[in-house]
Amino acid sequence: MKYHTKVERDGRFWLVHVPEIDQWTQARDLREVAPMARDLIAVMEEVEPDPFELDVSIELPVEVRSR
């Protein structure tokens, strides 16, 4: 199964939304996004964190996009 994640900045953290399960988590930096999303999906779907595909979509803050 393939899960999508929508990532956006909120203050000091990156908010991670997984629409397929309509759940949120957060990450301190972009390196943590995929592991946090996998852990969230694994807990909510009661599956192992590795057997599914993860599609990460990052929405950069406006001030970063303008550069």
Secondary structure, 3 states (H helix, E strand, C coil): CEEEEEEEEECCEEEEEECCCCEEEEECCHHHHHHHHHHHHHHHHCCCCCCCEEEEEEECCHHHHCC
